[in-house]
Structure formats: structure tokens, C-alpha cells
Amino acid sequence: MKFDPAAIASQLAAVTDGDIETGKPLAPYTSYKIGGPTAVWIAPASEDGVGRVLRLIHRKEIPLFILGRGSNVLISDKGWDGVTLYLGENLSGSTFSHRKAHVLAGTLLFDLIRAAVEKGLAGIEQLAGIPGGIGGALRMNAGAFGREIESTIHTVSGFRPNGSAFFVIRDKIKFGYRRVPELEDVVITSAVFRFEEADPHKLSTRVDDILSLRAKKQPLGHPSCGSVFKRPSGYYAGALIEEAGLKNERIGGALVSPKHAGFILNVANATAADVYALIRLIEKKVSDRFGVRLEREVRLVGEF
Ligand SMILES: Cc1cc2nc3c(=O)[nH]c(=O)nc-3n(C[C@H](O)[C@H](O)[C@H](O)COP(=O)(O)OP(=O)(O)OC[C@H]3O[C@@H](n4cnc5c(N)ncnc54)[C@H](O)[C@@H]3O)c2cc1C
């Protein structure tokens, strides 16, 4: 570590509001319930506060990790030897105006869906059941059942890593499958969504249908990050993993789900090393057997 966490924490406290800690365990902030501590933790309570934090961290050249709601990350057992900028509860909330909503990055996607549905606003109800926040969903272009978050986006705001302001309108963003090059290197602090009007009752029924479909298809009883791999073109990752004989494969406390082989579950206090070893095993066996190179959807953070 090339910096003094306590000194950085007190400098951060001088430039922004929100929670600041040193040596905070990250596991509770991830859906996997895995991951060691971060040297410094900062959870700003305003968009401007995020900008000030970034300017300081950039000046000091400290490694930065942006954590949303932690549902698509595998954090190393050693943790993160830098600053974790957490955009969660402190930076949450939506303001609706007619068919638009200004939404802060830490807002849970499901909270936004529920609020929109109540107001009879359609567009993202198909995404019901995807855990995580708005920032993470945008960064990943989260989606399900043929619908992705991009379809309702109007504008995205935030900061570049050096703390300069960033703003982009939808037409200038090329959303891809679980990737958005224009948003790879920015810290998203809020977005404006644009919805269609619809009958709230029908929307609510649709959300219930989607949730029960997901519960039928997905193993939701153990911590996971959802699908570990992206869908390779022409295949389904889960089917390839199953056909490679890896359903129920276990390393330490990590298990390839018997219900959906695309999920690696934390069934018994798995370490990041356990999950990573299973990921590597799957990649090798699927490549050897089918010649398909699986691309990871989960983001690895820290040393592996
Ligand atoms: C049970 C389960 C089911 C799932 N099902 C689906 C599904 O159907 N479809 C799907 O697309 N995903 C699915 N996921 C994956 C995950 O929920 C999504 O990718 C989600 O959008 C990630 O959001 P997050 O806030 O948790 O991001 P995090 O996991 O916190 O972060 C993900 C990435 O985004 C970056 N990031 C987070 N916030 C910001 C920000 N504000 N600005 C810039 N970068 C940021 C992080 O640095 C990291 O690289 C599932 C996960 C689980 C656990």
C-alpha cells in the first residue's frame, strides 16, 4: 500500500459528506457475501460530493473501485487495496415528472420499477427481479427477457475518474450486450429515464409474472452473482456448462447450481478463491469440449 488510509480518510472527510471508514469488510455489500476489506470506504451523499472525492483520489493517484449494490462483482479474499467509492443507499432516490424520472445511481432498480409501475409508467418492468442499483445496471446494460435498461434511458450524468463532469444523451451511447463502452470509465451518479404510459394494474401483473418465472428458472436460495458468464453467440452458457458435465461441481464452498448451471452459488462460506477456481475450471472444460471461449459477466475486483 503506497498511501496511509487514515490520512486519506481524514482528507476525504474534509471534502465531502457521507460515511467514511478504513478497513471495512466488503463481503456484506455483495450478493455473493464474499470479499475482504477495503483500505478506505467512502459513501458520499451527493452527486457533487462524488466529484470532490474523485478529484482528491485522482490527485493522490490512489486505486479506485466503484461499488454499486454489489450484485455483479466477485471481490478478492484479500479485499481492495485502495479506495472503495460506494454509491448505494446514501445516493438513492427518484424524482418523477410526467413520463420522466431523475434517478440517483444508488437507487435499487427494483425500487424504481415499483415506483414507475405504481404511476402507470412502463418500460423496465421486464427487468423486475434483477438485483442491483441504477449505476450498476447502466454500466452493465442489465436486461432480461429480451429487454435491456437502455430502452428507457434519456440521459446519464456523472464524473470522469479525474473528477470532471460527464453528461451524455442516449443517442450518443452505444449500448451493447452487457457492455457499454461509453460508460466503462465514468462514475455514474444519476440518469434520466423516459417511460411510456400504461395501465398500472397490467404492469403490476406483468411484474408478478416475471418474478415467478425467475423464481422457477433461477436458484435464488443461495448467494450468487446471477449468471457468471455472458451468453456466447449461438449458445447458452448454462447449457454448455451442463453438457460439459459440470452441474453440481463443487470447490470448497462454491457449487455450480444444479438448477441453472450458469450460476455459481456460495453454499457454505465460499471464498473468492473457491469461486474463481470453479470459474477457471468451467472456462477450461467448456473450451476443451466445445471450443467456445466463455466471457465473464461478473467483474473480478482485487487480486486473484
Ligand atoms: C440472483 C441474480 C440474478 C441476476 N439476474 C440478472 C439478469 O437477469 N440480468 C442482468 O443483466 N443481470 C443480472 N444479475 C447481475 C446484476 O444484478 C446486474 O449486473 C446489476 O445491474 C449490477 O448492478 P449493481 O449495482 O449490483 O452493480 P455492482 O455489482 O456493484 O457493479 C457492477 C459493475 O458496475 C460498476 N458500477 C457500479 N455502479 C457504478 C456507477 N454508479 N458508476 C460506474 N460504474 C458502476 C462496478 O464498478 C462494477 O464494474 C443478477 C444478479 C444476481 C445476484
The ligand as an SDF file (V2000), in Angstrom:
LIG
                    3D

 53 58  0  0  0  0  0  0  0  0999 V2000
  -29.6790  -13.5580   -8.4510 C   0  0  0  0  0  0  0  0  0  0  0  0
  -29.1490  -12.6200   -9.5050 C   0  0  0  0  0  0  0  0  0  0  0  0
  -29.8050  -12.5210  -10.7170 C   0  0  0  0  0  0  0  0  0  0  0  0
  -29.3400  -11.6430  -11.7180 C   0  0  0  0  0  0  0  0  0  0  0  0
  -30.0210  -11.5510  -12.8800 N   0  0  0  0  0  0  0  0  0  0  0  0
  -29.6090  -10.6930  -13.8310 C   0  0  0  0  0  0  0  0  0  0  0  0
  -30.3320  -10.5510  -15.0590 C   0  0  0  0  0  0  0  0  0  0  0  0
  -31.3560  -11.1830  -15.2870 O   0  0  0  0  0  0  0  0  0  0  0  0
  -29.8730   -9.6620  -15.9750 N   0  0  0  0  0  0  0  0  0  0  0  0
  -28.7350   -8.9190  -15.7620 C   0  0  0  0  0  0  0  0  0  0  0  0
  -28.3900   -8.1130  -16.6240 O   0  0  0  0  0  0  0  0  0  0  0  0
  -28.0320   -9.0320  -14.6080 N   0  0  0  0  0  0  0  0  0  0  0  0
  -28.4290   -9.8960  -13.6490 C   0  0  0  0  0  0  0  0  0  0  0  0
  -27.7130  -10.0150  -12.4900 N   0  0  0  0  0  0  0  0  0  0  0  0
  -26.4420   -9.2770  -12.3370 C   0  0  0  0  0  0  0  0  0  0  0  0
  -26.5770   -7.9130  -11.6310 C   0  0  0  0  0  0  0  0  0  0  0  0
  -27.7210   -7.8670  -10.8100 O   0  0  0  0  0  0  0  0  0  0  0  0
  -26.6190   -6.7530  -12.6280 C   0  0  0  0  0  0  0  0  0  0  0  0
  -25.4570   -6.7220  -13.4230 O   0  0  0  0  0  0  0  0  0  0  0  0
  -26.7530   -5.4010  -11.9000 C   0  0  0  0  0  0  0  0  0  0  0  0
  -27.2090   -4.4570  -12.8180 O   0  0  0  0  0  0  0  0  0  0  0  0
  -25.4680   -4.9120  -11.2490 C   0  0  0  0  0  0  0  0  0  0  0  0
  -25.7750   -3.7390  -10.5010 O   0  0  0  0  0  0  0  0  0  0  0  0
  -25.0110   -3.4240   -9.1210 P   0  0  0  0  0  0  0  0  0  0  0  0
  -25.4750   -2.1190   -8.6270 O   0  0  0  0  0  0  0  0  0  0  0  0
  -25.1710   -4.5570   -8.1760 O   0  0  0  0  0  0  0  0  0  0  0  0
  -23.5190   -3.3300   -9.6410 O   0  0  0  0  0  0  0  0  0  0  0  0
  -22.1550   -3.8120   -8.9330 P   0  0  0  0  0  0  0  0  0  0  0  0
  -22.1500   -5.2930   -8.8330 O   0  0  0  0  0  0  0  0  0  0  0  0
  -21.9370   -3.0600   -7.6880 O   0  0  0  0  0  0  0  0  0  0  0  0
  -21.1010   -3.3450  -10.0370 O   0  0  0  0  0  0  0  0  0  0  0  0
  -21.0490   -3.9410  -11.3230 C   0  0  0  0  0  0  0  0  0  0  0  0
  -20.0490   -3.1490  -12.1780 C   0  0  0  0  0  0  0  0  0  0  0  0
  -20.5640   -1.8490  -12.3990 O   0  0  0  0  0  0  0  0  0  0  0  0
  -19.6930   -0.8590  -11.8580 C   0  0  0  0  0  0  0  0  0  0  0  0
  -20.5270    0.1720  -11.2530 N   0  0  0  0  0  0  0  0  0  0  0  0
  -21.4710    0.0220  -10.2750 C   0  0  0  0  0  0  0  0  0  0  0  0
  -22.0560    1.1920  -10.0070 N   0  0  0  0  0  0  0  0  0  0  0  0
  -21.4800    2.1060  -10.8300 C   0  0  0  0  0  0  0  0  0  0  0  0
  -21.6520    3.5060  -11.0080 C   0  0  0  0  0  0  0  0  0  0  0  0
  -22.5400    4.2180  -10.3030 N   0  0  0  0  0  0  0  0  0  0  0  0
  -20.9010    4.1290  -11.9470 N   0  0  0  0  0  0  0  0  0  0  0  0
  -19.9880    3.4300  -12.6900 C   0  0  0  0  0  0  0  0  0  0  0  0
  -19.7790    2.1070  -12.5350 N   0  0  0  0  0  0  0  0  0  0  0  0
  -20.5210    1.4640  -11.6230 C   0  0  0  0  0  0  0  0  0  0  0  0
  -18.8050   -1.5940  -10.8480 C   0  0  0  0  0  0  0  0  0  0  0  0
  -17.5420   -0.9740  -10.6900 O   0  0  0  0  0  0  0  0  0  0  0  0
  -18.6970   -2.9630  -11.4920 C   0  0  0  0  0  0  0  0  0  0  0  0
  -17.7130   -2.9530  -12.5050 O   0  0  0  0  0  0  0  0  0  0  0  0
  -28.1720  -10.8750  -11.4770 C   0  0  0  0  0  0  0  0  0  0  0  0
  -27.5120  -10.9790  -10.2410 C   0  0  0  0  0  0  0  0  0  0  0  0
  -27.9930  -11.8360   -9.2640 C   0  0  0  0  0  0  0  0  0  0  0  0
  -27.2840  -11.9040   -7.9360 C   0  0  0  0  0  0  0  0  0  0  0  0
  1  2  1  0
  2  3  1  0
  2 52  2  0
  3  4  2  0
  4  5  1  0
  4 50  1  0
  5  6  2  0
  6  7  1  0
  6 13  1  0
  7  8  2  0
  7  9  1  0
  9 10  1  0
 10 11  2  0
 10 12  1  0
 12 13  2  0
 13 14  1  0
 14 15  1  0
 14 50  1  0
 15 16  1  0
 16 17  1  0
 16 18  1  0
 18 19  1  0
 18 20  1  0
 20 21  1  0
 20 22  1  0
 22 23  1  0
 23 24  1  0
 24 25  2  0
 24 26  1  0
 24 27  1  0
 27 28  1  0
 28 29  2  0
 28 30  1  0
 28 31  1  0
 31 32  1  0
 32 33  1  0
 33 34  1  0
 33 48  1  0
 34 35  1  0
 35 36  1  0
 35 46  1  0
 36 37  1  0
 36 45  1  0
 37 38  2  0
 38 39  1  0
 39 40  1  0
 39 45  2  0
 40 41  1  0
 40 42  2  0
 42 43  1  0
 43 44  2  0
 44 45  1  0
 46 47  1  0
 46 48  1  0
 48 49  1  0
 50 51  2  0
 51 52  1  0
 52 53  1  0
M  END
$$$$
